[in-house]
Amino acid sequence: MSRSYRKTPISSNTASGFRNGEKKDKRIGQHKLRASIKRDIVNSNDVLSDMKEVYDIAWEGRKDGKRWFNPEKNPRSMGK
């Protein structure tokens, strides 16, 4: 998709660097969830853990909201 471009001038604020997104955070969260579910099964718990109980990406992740930018001043930011 060499010609794809962003239609809305909104970008995320990340502490992990430009274009890295939340991939690592989601992988860590899924790993913790699987480990927690395995513990629940071994301990014979009736209710399995939920993702928000184990790892809340909104609070524990590196992403820090979104921001609007001026596409005329930053035309390269409109690329995906």
C-alpha positions in Angstrom: 0.0 0.0 0.0 2.5 2.6 -1.1 -0.1 5.2 -1.7 -2.1 5.0 1.5 -2.6 8.1 3.5 -4.3 9.2 6.7 -7.7 10.8 6.2 -8.0 12.5 9.6 -5.0 14.5 11.0 -4.9 12.7 14.3 -1.9 10.8 15.7 -1.2 9.1 18.9 1.3 10.2 21.6 3.5 7.3 22.4 6.5 7.0 24.7 7.7 4.0 22.6 8.6 6.0 19.6 7.0 6.9 16.3 5.0 4.2 14.5 5.7 1.5 17.2 2.1 1.7 18.6 0.9 -0.7 21.3 2.1 -4.0 19.9 4.5 -4.8 22.7 1.9 -3.7 25.3 -0.7 -5.9 23.8 1.7 -8.9 23.7 2.6 -8.4 27.4 -1.0 -8.1 28.3 -2.0 -11.3 26.5 0.9 -13.2 28.1 -0.2 -12.1 31.6 -3.8 -13.1 30.8 -2.8 -16.6 29.5 -0.7 -17.1 32.6 -3.5 -16.0 34.9 -6.0 -18.2 33.2 -3.7 -21.2 33.5 -3.4 -20.5 37.2 -7.2 -20.2 37.5 -7.6 -23.6 35.9 -4.9 -25.3 38.1 -6.5 -23.8 41.2 -10.0 -24.9 40.1 -11.5 -21.4 40.1 -15.0 -21.2 38.7 -14.5 -17.7 37.3 -11.6 -17.1 34.9 -9.6 -13.8 34.9 -10.6 -10.9 32.7 -8.1 -8.9 30.6 -9.0 -5.7 32.5 -8.2 -7.4 35.8 -4.8 -8.6 34.7 -3.5 -5.8 32.5 -5.3 -2.6 31.6 -3.6 -1.2 28.5 -5.1 2.2 29.0 -3.4 2.7 32.3 -0.3 0.4 32.1 0.5 0.9 28.4 3.0 3.4 26.9 0.4 5.2 24.8 -0.6 8.6 26.1 -3.7 9.7 24.2 -4.1 11.3 20.8 -3.3 14.7 19.3 -4.5 16.7 16.3 -1.8 18.1 14.0 -1.7 20.5 11.1 -1.3 18.5 7.9 -0.1 21.6 6.0 2.9 22.0 8.4 3.5 18.2 8.7 2.6 16.6 5.4 4.7 13.6 6.1 2.6 12.8 9.1 -0.4 12.1 6.9 1.3 8.9 5.6 0.5 5.7 7.3 
